[in-house]
Amino acid sequence: MKIKVRAFGPLLDVMESEFFVEASDTKALVDVLIQQFPGMADRKIAVAVNGKITNTLVKLQDQDTVALLPPYSGG
């Protein structure tokens, strides 16, 4: 499946701001990104699928958008 990936913040040091990859779920997507962008392996990120932040395995659909965000904290 063709997934649109958007990167933000410090991740822009190791990858483009927007590109497409093939992945079936969020774990596979992160695995592909670590292979393509080795500098990403030691970075902590938050993953949002179609605008919703998730920390669980999400099955991806063709044309989904995944945002890779720097770690966040709130108060």
PDB file with one MODEL, atoms N, CA, C and O in Angstrom:
MODEL        1
ATOM      1  N   MET A   1       0.816  -1.166   0.000  1.00  0.00           N
ATOM      2  CA  MET A   1       0.000   0.000   0.000  1.00  0.00           C
ATOM      3  C   MET A   1       0.870   1.243   0.000  1.00  0.00           C
ATOM      4  O   MET A   1       1.898   1.290   0.676  1.00  0.00           O
ATOM      5  N   LYS A   2       0.467   2.222  -0.740  1.00  0.00           N
ATOM      6  CA  LYS A   2       1.217   3.468  -0.835  1.00  0.00           C
ATOM      7  C   LYS A   2       0.772   4.401   0.290  1.00  0.00           C
ATOM      8  O   LYS A   2      -0.387   4.812   0.352  1.00  0.00           O
ATOM      9  N   ILE A   3       1.716   4.727   1.178  1.00  0.00           N
ATOM     10  CA  ILE A   3       1.438   5.542   2.351  1.00  0.00           C
ATOM     11  C   ILE A   3       2.212   6.852   2.241  1.00  0.00           C
ATOM     12  O   ILE A   3       3.411   6.854   1.965  1.00  0.00           O
ATOM     13  N   LYS A   4       1.517   7.959   2.457  1.00  0.00           N
ATOM     14  CA  LYS A   4       2.164   9.270   2.460  1.00  0.00           C
ATOM     15  C   LYS A   4       2.739   9.511   3.854  1.00  0.00           C
ATOM     16  O   LYS A   4       2.034   9.382   4.855  1.00  0.00           O
ATOM     17  N   VAL A   5       4.018   9.861   3.911  1.00  0.00           N
ATOM     18  CA  VAL A   5       4.690  10.123   5.183  1.00  0.00           C
ATOM     19  C   VAL A   5       5.090  11.593   5.221  1.00  0.00           C
ATOM     20  O   VAL A   5       5.652  12.128   4.266  1.00  0.00           O
ATOM     21  N   ARG A   6       4.787  12.229   6.346  1.00  0.00           N
ATOM     22  CA  ARG A   6       5.179  13.620   6.565  1.00  0.00           C
ATOM     23  C   ARG A   6       6.023  13.668   7.834  1.00  0.00           C
ATOM     24  O   ARG A   6       5.621  13.158   8.880  1.00  0.00           O
ATOM     25  N   ALA A   7       7.188  14.281   7.729  1.00  0.00           N
ATOM     26  CA  ALA A   7       8.103  14.378   8.870  1.00  0.00           C
ATOM     27  C   ALA A   7       8.168  15.821   9.358  1.00  0.00           C
ATOM     28  O   ALA A   7       8.040  16.766   8.579  1.00  0.00           O
ATOM     29  N   PHE A   8       8.370  15.967  10.668  1.00  0.00           N
ATOM     30  CA  PHE A   8       8.419  17.289  11.276  1.00  0.00           C
ATOM     31  C   PHE A   8       9.581  17.385  12.252  1.00  0.00           C
ATOM     32  O   PHE A   8      10.128  16.371  12.687  1.00  0.00           O
ATOM     33  N   GLY A   9       9.952  18.611  12.591  1.00  0.00           N
ATOM     34  CA  GLY A   9      10.951  18.862  13.623  1.00  0.00           C
ATOM     35  C   GLY A   9      12.316  18.296  13.293  1.00  0.00           C
ATOM     36  O   GLY A   9      12.745  18.340  12.140  1.00  0.00           O
ATOM     37  N   PRO A  10      13.009  17.761  14.299  1.00  0.00           N
ATOM     38  CA  PRO A  10      14.374  17.269  14.120  1.00  0.00           C
ATOM     39  C   PRO A  10      14.499  16.126  13.108  1.00  0.00           C
ATOM     40  O   PRO A  10      15.593  15.872  12.605  1.00  0.00           O
ATOM     41  N   LEU A  11      13.406  15.441  12.805  1.00  0.00           N
ATOM     42  CA  LEU A  11      13.480  14.361  11.808  1.00  0.00           C
ATOM     43  C   LEU A  11      13.865  14.891  10.434  1.00  0.00           C
ATOM     44  O   LEU A  11      14.359  14.140   9.592  1.00  0.00           O
ATOM     45  N   LEU A  12      13.642  16.172  10.206  1.00  0.00           N
ATOM     46  CA  LEU A  12      14.000  16.761   8.917  1.00  0.00           C
ATOM     47  C   LEU A  12      15.509  16.782   8.703  1.00  0.00           C
ATOM     48  O   LEU A  12      15.973  17.027   7.589  1.00  0.00           O
ATOM     49  N   ASP A  13      16.276  16.528   9.759  1.00  0.00           N
ATOM     50  CA  ASP A  13      17.732  16.419   9.617  1.00  0.00           C
ATOM     51  C   ASP A  13      18.129  15.131   8.909  1.00  0.00           C
ATOM     52  O   ASP A  13      19.220  15.049   8.345  1.00  0.00           O
ATOM     53  N   VAL A  14      17.255  14.120   8.930  1.00  0.00           N
ATOM     54  CA  VAL A  14      17.619  12.818   8.358  1.00  0.00           C
ATOM     55  C   VAL A  14      16.711  12.373   7.212  1.00  0.00           C
ATOM     56  O   VAL A  14      16.993  11.362   6.569  1.00  0.00           O
ATOM     57  N   MET A  15      15.629  13.105   6.944  1.00  0.00           N
ATOM     58  CA  MET A  15      14.716  12.697   5.866  1.00  0.00           C
ATOM     59  C   MET A  15      14.005  13.904   5.279  1.00  0.00           C
ATOM     60  O   MET A  15      14.030  15.001   5.837  1.00  0.00           O
ATOM     61  N   GLU A  16      13.372  13.671   4.143  1.00  0.00           N
ATOM     62  CA  GLU A  16      12.583  14.715   3.487  1.00  0.00           C
ATOM     63  C   GLU A  16      11.332  15.008   4.302  1.00  0.00           C
ATOM     64  O   GLU A  16      10.945  14.211   5.156  1.00  0.00           O
ATOM     65  N   SER A  17      10.704  16.140   4.046  1.00  0.00           N
ATOM     66  CA  SER A  17       9.504  16.507   4.796  1.00  0.00           C
ATOM     67  C   SER A  17       8.273  15.717   4.358  1.00  0.00           C
ATOM     68  O   SER A  17       7.331  15.553   5.134  1.00  0.00           O
ATOM     69  N   GLU A  18       8.277  15.227   3.113  1.00  0.00           N
ATOM     70  CA  GLU A  18       7.114  14.478   2.631  1.00  0.00           C
ATOM     71  C   GLU A  18       7.554  13.492   1.548  1.00  0.00           C
ATOM     72  O   GLU A  18       8.291  13.854   0.632  1.00  0.00           O
ATOM     73  N   PHE A  19       7.097  12.247   1.662  1.00  0.00           N
ATOM     74  CA  PHE A  19       7.451  11.214   0.692  1.00  0.00           C
ATOM     75  C   PHE A  19       6.474  10.053   0.836  1.00  0.00           C
ATOM     76  O   PHE A  19       5.636  10.054   1.737  1.00  0.00           O
ATOM     77  N   PHE A  20       6.579   9.070  -0.044  1.00  0.00           N
ATOM     78  CA  PHE A  20       5.696   7.902  -0.024  1.00  0.00           C
ATOM     79  C   PHE A  20       6.503   6.637   0.235  1.00  0.00           C
ATOM     80  O   PHE A  20       7.638   6.512  -0.223  1.00  0.00           O
ATOM     81  N   VAL A  21       5.911   5.698   0.972  1.00  0.00           N
ATOM     82  CA  VAL A  21       6.507   4.381   1.193  1.00  0.00           C
ATOM     83  C   VAL A  21       5.414   3.325   1.082  1.00  0.00           C
ATOM     84  O   VAL A  21       4.223   3.634   1.109  1.00  0.00           O
ATOM     85  N   GLU A  22       5.840   2.086   0.957  1.00  0.00           N
ATOM     86  CA  GLU A  22       4.926   0.947   0.949  1.00  0.00           C
ATOM     87  C   GLU A  22       5.001   0.284   2.316  1.00  0.00           C
ATOM     88  O   GLU A  22       6.080  -0.115   2.756  1.00  0.00           O
ATOM     89  N   ALA A  23       3.857   0.162   2.992  1.00  0.00           N
ATOM     90  CA  ALA A  23       3.823  -0.494   4.304  1.00  0.00           C
ATOM     91  C   ALA A  23       2.396  -0.915   4.617  1.00  0.00           C
ATOM     92  O   ALA A  23       1.439  -0.251   4.219  1.00  0.00           O
ATOM     93  N   SER A  24       2.263  -2.028   5.338  1.00  0.00           N
ATOM     94  CA  SER A  24       0.931  -2.554   5.666  1.00  0.00           C
ATOM     95  C   SER A  24       0.432  -2.100   7.033  1.00  0.00           C
ATOM     96  O   SER A  24      -0.773  -2.077   7.283  1.00  0.00           O
ATOM     97  N   ASP A  25       1.373  -1.734   7.929  1.00  0.00           N
ATOM     98  CA  ASP A  25       0.974  -1.267   9.259  1.00  0.00           C
ATOM     99  C   ASP A  25       2.064  -0.345   9.805  1.00  0.00           C
ATOM    100  O   ASP A  25       3.114  -0.176   9.185  1.00  0.00           O
ATOM    101  N   THR A  26       1.804   0.246  10.966  1.00  0.00           N
ATOM    102  CA  THR A  26       2.746   1.227  11.502  1.00  0.00           C
ATOM    103  C   THR A  26       4.096   0.615  11.866  1.00  0.00           C
ATOM    104  O   THR A  26       5.122   1.278  11.719  1.00  0.00           O
ATOM    105  N   LYS A  27       4.122  -0.624  12.333  1.00  0.00           N
ATOM    106  CA  LYS A  27       5.407  -1.257  12.650  1.00  0.00           C
ATOM    107  C   LYS A  27       6.227  -1.461  11.381  1.00  0.00           C
ATOM    108  O   LYS A  27       7.421  -1.163  11.353  1.00  0.00           O
ATOM    109  N   ALA A  28       5.584  -1.971  10.332  1.00  0.00           N
ATOM    110  CA  ALA A  28       6.283  -2.170   9.062  1.00  0.00           C
ATOM    111  C   ALA A  28       6.781  -0.838   8.509  1.00  0.00           C
ATOM    112  O   ALA A  28       7.872  -0.766   7.944  1.00  0.00           O
ATOM    113  N   LEU A  29       5.993   0.199   8.670  1.00  0.00           N
ATOM    114  CA  LEU A  29       6.383   1.518   8.189  1.00  0.00           C
ATOM    115  C   LEU A  29       7.644   1.998   8.909  1.00  0.00           C
ATOM    116  O   LEU A  29       8.584   2.459   8.262  1.00  0.00           O
ATOM    117  N   VAL A  30       7.673   1.895  10.228  1.00  0.00           N
ATOM    118  CA  VAL A  30       8.854   2.324  10.989  1.00  0.00           C
ATOM    119  C   VAL A  30      10.065   1.478  10.605  1.00  0.00           C
ATOM    120  O   VAL A  30      11.168   2.010  10.483  1.00  0.00           O
ATOM    121  N   ASP A  31       9.884   0.182  10.415  1.00  0.00           N
ATOM    122  CA  ASP A  31      10.992  -0.690   9.996  1.00  0.00           C
ATOM    123  C   ASP A  31      11.561  -0.248   8.652  1.00  0.00           C
ATOM    124  O   ASP A  31      12.778  -0.192   8.481  1.00  0.00           O
ATOM    125  N   VAL A  32      10.684   0.068   7.697  1.00  0.00           N
ATOM    126  CA  VAL A  32      11.120   0.536   6.373  1.00  0.00           C
ATOM    127  C   VAL A  32      11.877   1.854   6.509  1.00  0.00           C
ATOM    128  O   VAL A  32      12.918   2.045   5.879  1.00  0.00           O
ATOM    129  N   LEU A  33      11.357   2.753   7.326  1.00  0.00           N
ATOM    130  CA  LEU A  33      12.003   4.056   7.487  1.00  0.00           C
ATOM    131  C   LEU A  33      13.382   3.936   8.121  1.00  0.00           C
ATOM    132  O   LEU A  33      14.303   4.656   7.737  1.00  0.00           O
ATOM    133  N   ILE A  34      13.534   3.036   9.085  1.00  0.00           N
ATOM    134  CA  ILE A  34      14.847   2.844   9.708  1.00  0.00           C
ATOM    135  C   ILE A  34      15.843   2.295   8.689  1.00  0.00           C
ATOM    136  O   ILE A  34      17.020   2.653   8.721  1.00  0.00           O
ATOM    137  N   GLN A  35      15.382   1.427   7.782  1.00  0.00           N
ATOM    138  CA  GLN A  35      16.262   0.917   6.724  1.00  0.00           C
ATOM    139  C   GLN A  35      16.650   2.035   5.763  1.00  0.00           C
ATOM    140  O   GLN A  35      17.812   2.141   5.370  1.00  0.00           O
ATOM    141  N   GLN A  36      15.683   2.868   5.383  1.00  0.00           N
ATOM    142  CA  GLN A  36      15.949   3.934   4.414  1.00  0.00           C
ATOM    143  C   GLN A  36      16.712   5.104   5.024  1.00  0.00           C
ATOM    144  O   GLN A  36      17.510   5.752   4.347  1.00  0.00           O
ATOM    145  N   PHE A  37      16.465   5.369   6.300  1.00  0.00           N
ATOM    146  CA  PHE A  37      17.061   6.517   6.980  1.00  0.00           C
ATOM    147  C   PHE A  37      17.689   6.051   8.296  1.00  0.00           C
ATOM    148  O   PHE A  37      17.081   6.210   9.355  1.00  0.00           O
ATOM    149  N   PRO A  38      18.900   5.476   8.244  1.00  0.00           N
ATOM    150  CA  PRO A  38      19.522   4.919   9.444  1.00  0.00           C
ATOM    151  C   PRO A  38      19.617   5.917  10.604  1.00  0.00           C
ATOM    152  O   PRO A  38      19.612   5.507  11.764  1.00  0.00           O
ATOM    153  N   GLY A  39      19.702   7.201  10.314  1.00  0.00           N
ATOM    154  CA  GLY A  39      19.784   8.207  11.365  1.00  0.00           C
ATOM    155  C   GLY A  39      18.524   8.301  12.205  1.00  0.00           C
ATOM    156  O   GLY A  39      18.521   8.949  13.252  1.00  0.00           O
ATOM    157  N   MET A  40      17.464   7.666  11.760  1.00  0.00           N
ATOM    158  CA  MET A  40      16.200   7.701  12.483  1.00  0.00           C
ATOM    159  C   MET A  40      16.152   6.671  13.608  1.00  0.00           C
ATOM    160  O   MET A  40      15.341   6.801  14.524  1.00  0.00           O
ATOM    161  N   ALA A  41      16.994   5.664  13.555  1.00  0.00           N
ATOM    162  CA  ALA A  41      16.923   4.528  14.480  1.00  0.00           C
ATOM    163  C   ALA A  41      16.990   4.935  15.947  1.00  0.00           C
ATOM    164  O   ALA A  41      16.318   4.328  16.781  1.00  0.00           O
ATOM    165  N   ASP A  42      17.776   5.936  16.273  1.00  0.00           N
ATOM    166  CA  ASP A  42      17.934   6.304  17.678  1.00  0.00           C
ATOM    167  C   ASP A  42      17.119   7.539  18.065  1.00  0.00           C
ATOM    168  O   ASP A  42      17.407   8.180  19.075  1.00  0.00           O
ATOM    169  N   ARG A  43      16.117   7.868  17.275  1.00  0.00           N
ATOM    170  CA  ARG A  43      15.262   9.025  17.580  1.00  0.00           C
ATOM    171  C   ARG A  43      13.925   8.555  18.133  1.00  0.00           C
ATOM    172  O   ARG A  43      13.355   7.565  17.673  1.00  0.00           O
ATOM    173  N   LYS A  44      13.450   9.268  19.104  1.00  0.00           N
ATOM    174  CA  LYS A  44      12.117   8.984  19.633  1.00  0.00           C
ATOM    175  C   LYS A  44      11.123   9.804  18.823  1.00  0.00           C
ATOM    176  O   LYS A  44      11.339  10.988  18.568  1.00  0.00           O
ATOM    177  N   ILE A  45      10.026   9.154  18.420  1.00  0.00           N
ATOM    178  CA  ILE A  45       9.023   9.847  17.614  1.00  0.00           C
ATOM    179  C   ILE A  45       7.623   9.498  18.104  1.00  0.00           C
ATOM    180  O   ILE A  45       7.407   8.495  18.784  1.00  0.00           O
ATOM    181  N   ALA A  46       6.703  10.344  17.743  1.00  0.00           N
ATOM    182  CA  ALA A  46       5.281  10.049  17.900  1.00  0.00           C
ATOM    183  C   ALA A  46       4.743   9.827  16.492  1.00  0.00           C
ATOM    184  O   ALA A  46       5.156  10.503  15.550  1.00  0.00           O
ATOM    185  N   VAL A  47       3.825   8.884  16.351  1.00  0.00           N
ATOM    186  CA  VAL A  47       3.253   8.545  15.047  1.00  0.00           C
ATOM    187  C   VAL A  47       1.777   8.904  15.046  1.00  0.00           C
ATOM    188  O   VAL A  47       1.033   8.528  15.952  1.00  0.00           O
ATOM    189  N   ALA A  48       1.363   9.632  14.023  1.00  0.00           N
ATOM    190  CA  ALA A  48      -0.054   9.959  13.856  1.00  0.00           C
ATOM    191  C   ALA A  48      -0.516   9.400  12.516  1.00  0.00           C
ATOM    192  O   ALA A  48       0.123   9.619  11.487  1.00  0.00           O
ATOM    193  N   VAL A  49      -1.624   8.681  12.538  1.00  0.00           N
ATOM    194  CA  VAL A  49      -2.206   8.121  11.318  1.00  0.00           C
ATOM    195  C   VAL A  49      -3.478   8.901  11.022  1.00  0.00           C
ATOM    196  O   VAL A  49      -4.419   8.911  11.815  1.00  0.00           O
ATOM    197  N   ASN A  50      -3.487   9.549   9.872  1.00  0.00           N
ATOM    198  CA  ASN A  50      -4.636  10.365   9.461  1.00  0.00           C
ATOM    199  C   ASN A  50      -5.055  11.344  10.560  1.00  0.00           C
ATOM    200  O   ASN A  50      -6.241  11.526  10.833  1.00  0.00           O
ATOM    201  N   GLY A  51      -4.049  11.970  11.185  1.00  0.00           N
ATOM    202  CA  GLY A  51      -4.305  13.008  12.169  1.00  0.00           C
ATOM    203  C   GLY A  51      -4.528  12.541  13.590  1.00  0.00           C
ATOM    204  O   GLY A  51      -4.745  13.368  14.476  1.00  0.00           O
ATOM    205  N   LYS A  52      -4.482  11.228  13.839  1.00  0.00           N
ATOM    206  CA  LYS A  52      -4.700  10.708  15.194  1.00  0.00           C
ATOM    207  C   LYS A  52      -3.423  10.051  15.703  1.00  0.00           C
ATOM    208  O   LYS A  52      -2.935   9.084  15.119  1.00  0.00           O
ATOM    209  N   ILE A  53      -2.889  10.586  16.799  1.00  0.00           N
ATOM    210  CA  ILE A  53      -1.666  10.034  17.379  1.00  0.00           C
ATOM    211  C   ILE A  53      -1.962   8.659  17.967  1.00  0.00           C
ATOM    212  O   ILE A  53      -2.971   8.457  18.643  1.00  0.00           O
ATOM    213  N   THR A  54      -1.060   7.721  17.694  1.00  0.00           N
ATOM    214  CA  THR A  54      -1.239   6.356  18.179  1.00  0.00           C
ATOM    215  C   THR A  54       0.079   5.814  18.713  1.00  0.00           C
ATOM    216  O   THR A  54       1.151   6.187  18.237  1.00  0.00           O
ATOM    217  N   ASN A  55      -0.007   4.943  19.691  1.00  0.00           N
ATOM    218  CA  ASN A  55       1.187   4.229  20.156  1.00  0.00           C
ATOM    219  C   ASN A  55       0.958   2.725  20.062  1.00  0.00           C
ATOM    220  O   ASN A  55       1.656   1.936  20.698  1.00  0.00           O
ATOM    221  N   THR A  56      -0.035   2.341  19.257  1.00  0.00           N
ATOM    222  CA  THR A  56      -0.334   0.932  19.038  1.00  0.00           C
ATOM    223  C   THR A  56      -0.147   0.600  17.561  1.00  0.00           C
ATOM    224  O   THR A  56       0.012   1.489  16.725  1.00  0.00           O
ATOM    225  N   LEU A  57      -0.169  -0.669  17.265  1.00  0.00           N
ATOM    226  CA  LEU A  57      -0.070  -1.129  15.888  1.00  0.00           C
ATOM    227  C   LEU A  57      -1.354  -0.770  15.150  1.00  0.00           C
ATOM    228  O   LEU A  57      -2.448  -1.139  15.577  1.00  0.00           O
ATOM    229  N   VAL A  58      -1.216  -0.051  14.044  1.00  0.00           N
ATOM    230  CA  VAL A  58      -2.376   0.350  13.246  1.00  0.00           C
ATOM    231  C   VAL A  58      -2.204  -0.196  11.843  1.00  0.00           C
ATOM    232  O   VAL A  58      -1.167   0.013  11.214  1.00  0.00           O
ATOM    233  N   LYS A  59      -3.217  -0.895  11.349  1.00  0.00           N
ATOM    234  CA  LYS A  59      -3.209  -1.375   9.970  1.00  0.00           C
ATOM    235  C   LYS A  59      -3.422  -0.175   9.059  1.00  0.00           C
ATOM    236  O   LYS A  59      -4.332   0.624   9.278  1.00  0.00           O
ATOM    237  N   LEU A  60      -2.582  -0.051   8.040  1.00  0.00           N
ATOM    238  CA  LEU A  60      -2.657   1.087   7.135  1.00  0.00           C
ATOM    239  C   LEU A  60      -3.429   0.736   5.878  1.00  0.00           C
ATOM    240  O   LEU A  60      -3.420  -0.406   5.418  1.00  0.00           O
ATOM    241  N   GLN A  61      -4.091   1.732   5.335  1.00  0.00           N
ATOM    242  CA  GLN A  61      -4.838   1.599   4.092  1.00  0.00           C
ATOM    243  C   GLN A  61      -4.136   2.428   3.016  1.00  0.00           C
ATOM    244  O   GLN A  61      -3.440   3.397   3.320  1.00  0.00           O
ATOM    245  N   ASP A  62      -4.328   2.034   1.759  1.00  0.00           N
ATOM    246  CA  ASP A  62      -3.761   2.779   0.645  1.00  0.00           C
ATOM    247  C   ASP A  62      -4.155   4.249   0.757  1.00  0.00           C
ATOM    248  O   ASP A  62      -5.315   4.571   1.014  1.00  0.00           O
ATOM    249  N   GLN A  63      -3.188   5.130   0.565  1.00  0.00           N
ATOM    250  CA  GLN A  63      -3.368   6.584   0.608  1.00  0.00           C
ATOM    251  C   GLN A  63      -3.520   7.164   2.015  1.00  0.00           C
ATOM    252  O   GLN A  63      -3.842   8.346   2.142  1.00  0.00           O
ATOM    253  N   ASP A  64      -3.302   6.381   3.077  1.00  0.00           N
ATOM    254  CA  ASP A  64      -3.276   6.948   4.426  1.00  0.00           C
ATOM    255  C   ASP A  64      -2.107   7.927   4.520  1.00  0.00           C
ATOM    256  O   ASP A  64      -1.144   7.843   3.758  1.00  0.00           O
ATOM    257  N   THR A  65      -2.212   8.849   5.463  1.00  0.00           N
ATOM    258  CA  THR A  65      -1.128   9.782   5.745  1.00  0.00           C
ATOM    259  C   THR A  65      -0.623   9.519   7.158  1.00  0.00           C
ATOM    260  O   THR A  65      -1.394   9.495   8.117  1.00  0.00           O
ATOM    261  N   VAL A  66       0.686   9.323   7.267  1.00  0.00           N
ATOM    262  CA  VAL A  66       1.320   9.107   8.564  1.00  0.00           C
ATOM    263  C   VAL A  66       2.250  10.286   8.830  1.00  0.00           C
ATOM    264  O   VAL A  66       3.117  10.603   8.016  1.00  0.00           O
ATOM    265  N   ALA A  67       2.060  10.926   9.973  1.00  0.00           N
ATOM    266  CA  ALA A  67       2.934  12.023  10.382  1.00  0.00           C
ATOM    267  C   ALA A  67       3.904  11.510  11.436  1.00  0.00           C
ATOM    268  O   ALA A  67       3.511  10.811  12.371  1.00  0.00           O
ATOM    269  N   LEU A  68       5.162  11.861  11.276  1.00  0.00           N
ATOM    270  CA  LEU A  68       6.206  11.522  12.242  1.00  0.00           C
ATOM    271  C   LEU A  68       6.540  12.799  12.992  1.00  0.00           C
ATOM    272  O   LEU A  68       7.027  13.768  12.410  1.00  0.00           O
ATOM    273  N   LEU A  69       6.274  12.786  14.281  1.00  0.00           N
ATOM    274  CA  LEU A  69       6.382  13.992  15.090  1.00  0.00           C
ATOM    275  C   LEU A  69       7.461  13.844  16.157  1.00  0.00           C
ATOM    276  O   LEU A  69       7.740  12.734  16.610  1.00  0.00           O
ATOM    277  N   PRO A  70       8.068  14.964  16.559  1.00  0.00           N
ATOM    278  CA  PRO A  70       9.007  14.882  17.675  1.00  0.00           C
ATOM    279  C   PRO A  70       8.246  14.533  18.945  1.00  0.00           C
ATOM    280  O   PRO A  70       7.034  14.736  19.014  1.00  0.00           O
ATOM    281  N   PRO A  71       8.938  14.012  19.950  1.00  0.00           N
ATOM    282  CA  PRO A  71       8.261  13.693  21.212  1.00  0.00           C
ATOM    283  C   PRO A  71       7.573  14.944  21.761  1.00  0.00           C
ATOM    284  O   PRO A  71       8.037  16.067  21.564  1.00  0.00           O
ATOM    285  N   TYR A  72       6.490  14.725  22.434  1.00  0.00           N
ATOM    286  CA  TYR A  72       5.732  15.843  22.981  1.00  0.00           C
ATOM    287  C   TYR A  72       5.414  15.563  24.444  1.00  0.00           C
ATOM    288  O   TYR A  72       5.438  14.420  24.900  1.00  0.00           O
ATOM    289  N   SER A  73       5.121  16.618  25.150  1.00  0.00           N
ATOM    290  CA  SER A  73       4.673  16.475  26.533  1.00  0.00           C
ATOM    291  C   SER A  73       3.652  17.569  26.783  1.00  0.00           C
ATOM    292  O   SER A  73       3.633  18.596  26.105  1.00  0.00           O
ATOM    293  N   GLY A  74       2.841  17.336  27.729  1.00  0.00           N
ATOM    294  CA  GLY A  74       1.793  18.321  27.989  1.00  0.00           C
ATOM    295  C   GLY A  74       1.655  18.574  29.468  1.00  0.00           C
ATOM    296  O   GLY A  74       2.316  17.963  30.307  1.00  0.00           O
ATOM    297  N   GLY A  75       0.792  19.476  29.740  1.00  0.00           N
ATOM    298  CA  GLY A  75       0.580  19.779  31.131  1.00  0.00           C
ATOM    299  C   GLY A  75      -0.773  20.384  31.345  1.00  0.00           C
ATOM    300  O   GLY A  75      -1.132  20.710  32.477  1.00  0.00           O
TER     301      GLY A  75
ENDMDL
END
